[in-house]
Amino acid sequence: EPERQGSVTIVGAVSPPGGDFSDPVTSATLAIVQVFWGLDKKLAQRKHFPSVNWLMSYSKYIKVLDQHYDTSEPDFIANRTKCKEILQLEDDLTEIVQLVGKDSLGESEKITLEVAKIIKDDYLAQNGFSSYDRFCPFYKTSNMLKNIILFYNEAQKSVERSTADNKVTWAM
C-alpha cells in the first residue's frame, strides 16, 4: 500500500430562515460544529472578499494550534488577540459615531477606528483573482499583523504622552 499523507476537510452549509441563528436546527448545528464562518451580505455588497464576518465567526480549534504558533511565530497569538479586540472596539465605537459623530470621539478612539479600517481593508480583504493576493504565506501574514499592531500601540502611546502644548492628534 502506498504511503498517504494529507487531510480531509468537510464543509457544511447552514442557511437559517431570515438569518435567524436562534432557529432550533441552526442552534443545534452550531453546537456540534467546531468552526463557523458567518458570511456577511453587507461585506459582499461592499465587494469585501472573503465576506466572512470577523465578529460572528469562530473556531474551537484555536488552542490546538497555539503550540505551533509559539514555535513558528511567537508573537502571533498576542497580535491575533489584539486584532480581535480592535475589531470589537471598532464595532462598539461605530454605534457611537452613528449617533453623535466622529468628532465626539477622543484621539485614542479615532486611532482604533482607523486601525480597524486598515485591518479590514488591507489585512482581511483579498482578491482571489490576483496572482499576488490569492495566497499569503503564514510568516508574511503574521508579520503584516505584527506591523499593524505595532503601529496601533505606538500611535496610542503617542496620543497618551502628548501634552496640551504638544498635542498629538489623528487628523486626516
C-alpha positions in Angstrom: 0.0 0.0 0.0 1.4 3.4 -0.9 2.1 5.8 2.0 -0.6 8.5 2.2 -0.4 11.9 3.7 -3.0 14.6 3.8 -6.2 15.7 5.4 -9.9 15.8 4.8 -12.0 18.9 5.2 -15.7 18.7 5.4 -17.7 22.0 4.9 -21.4 22.1 5.6 -23.7 25.0 5.0 -26.5 26.2 7.2 -28.8 28.9 5.9 -31.2 29.8 8.6 -34.5 31.3 7.5 -34.2 35.1 7.5 -30.7 34.8 9.0 -32.1 33.9 12.4 -29.4 32.0 14.2 -31.7 31.2 17.2 -33.7 28.8 14.9 -33.6 25.4 16.7 -32.0 23.5 13.7 -29.3 26.2 13.3 -28.6 26.3 17.1 -28.2 22.5 17.2 -25.9 22.5 14.2 -23.7 25.3 15.7 -23.5 23.4 19.0 -21.9 20.5 17.0 -19.6 22.2 14.6 -16.1 23.3 15.7 -15.7 26.1 13.2 -18.2 28.6 12.0 -17.7 31.1 9.1 -20.5 33.7 9.3 -20.9 35.1 5.8 -22.0 38.7 5.7 -24.2 40.1 3.0 -23.2 43.7 3.7 -19.5 42.8 3.2 -20.3 41.1 -0.1 -22.3 44.1 -1.3 -19.2 46.3 -0.5 -17.1 43.9 -2.5 -15.1 42.8 0.6 -13.9 39.3 -0.1 -13.9 36.9 1.6 -17.1 38.1 3.1 -16.6 36.4 6.4 -17.9 38.4 9.4 -14.9 38.6 11.8 -17.1 39.2 14.9 -19.6 36.4 14.3 -17.2 33.7 13.1 -15.3 31.4 15.4 -13.1 28.3 15.8 -12.9 26.0 18.7 -9.6 24.8 17.4 -7.7 28.0 18.4 -5.9 26.4 21.4 -5.0 23.3 19.4 -2.7 25.5 17.2 -1.1 27.5 20.0 1.9 25.3 20.3 2.5 25.6 16.5 2.2 29.3 16.6 4.5 29.6 19.6 7.1 27.7 17.7 6.8 29.3 14.2 5.6 32.9 15.0 5.7 33.5 18.8 4.0 37.0 18.6 1.1 35.7 16.5 -1.2 34.7 19.4 -0.9 38.1 21.2 -1.3 40.0 17.9 -4.3 38.0 16.9 -6.0 38.6 20.3 -5.2 42.4 20.0 -6.6 42.4 16.4 -9.9 40.9 17.6 -10.1 43.4 20.4 -9.6 46.3 18.0 -12.3 45.0 15.7 -14.7 44.6 18.6 -13.9 48.1 19.9 -14.5 49.4 16.4 -17.9 47.8 16.3 -18.8 49.4 19.6 -17.5 52.8 18.6 -19.3 52.7 15.2 -22.6 52.8 17.1 -21.5 56.0 19.0 -20.2 57.6 15.7 -23.6 57.0 14.1 -25.4 58.7 16.9 -23.2 61.7 17.7 -20.5 61.8 15.0 -16.8 61.0 14.8 -15.8 64.5 16.2 -17.2 63.4 19.6 -14.5 60.7 20.0 -11.2 61.1 21.7 -8.0 60.7 19.7 -7.5 57.2 21.1 -10.8 56.1 19.8 -10.1 57.7 16.4 -6.9 55.6 16.2 -8.9 52.5 17.0 -11.4 53.3 14.1 -8.6 53.9 11.6 -6.5 50.9 12.5 -9.7 48.7 12.4 -10.2 50.1 8.8 -6.6 49.1 8.0 -7.2 45.6 9.4 -10.5 45.1 7.5 -9.5 46.7 4.2 -5.8 45.9 3.9 -5.3 42.7 6.0 -8.6 40.8 5.9 -9.6 41.5 2.3 -8.1 39.7 -0.6 -8.6 39.4 -4.3 -8.7 35.7 -5.3 -8.2 36.6 -9.0 -4.9 38.3 -8.3 -1.7 36.2 -8.5 -0.1 38.1 -5.6 -3.2 38.3 -3.4 -4.8 34.9 -3.6 -2.3 33.3 -1.3 -0.1 34.6 1.5 2.4 32.5 3.5 1.9 32.4 7.2 5.1 34.2 8.1 4.0 37.1 5.9 0.5 37.1 7.3 2.0 37.1 10.8 4.5 39.9 10.1 1.8 42.1 8.5 -0.4 41.7 11.6 2.6 42.4 13.8 3.3 45.7 12.0 -0.3 46.8 12.2 -0.5 46.1 15.9 2.9 47.8 16.4 1.6 50.9 14.6 -1.6 50.8 16.7 0.3 50.5 20.0 2.8 53.3 19.1 0.0 55.6 17.9 -1.8 55.1 21.2 1.4 55.8 23.2 2.0 58.9 21.2 -1.5 60.2 22.0 -1.2 59.3 25.7 2.2 61.1 26.0 1.1 64.2 24.2 0.7 67.4 26.3 -1.5 70.4 25.8 1.5 72.3 24.4 2.4 69.5 22.0 -0.8 67.7 21.3 -0.8 64.6 19.0 -4.0 64.1 17.1 -5.3 61.8 14.4 -6.1 64.4 11.8 -7.0 63.1 8.3 
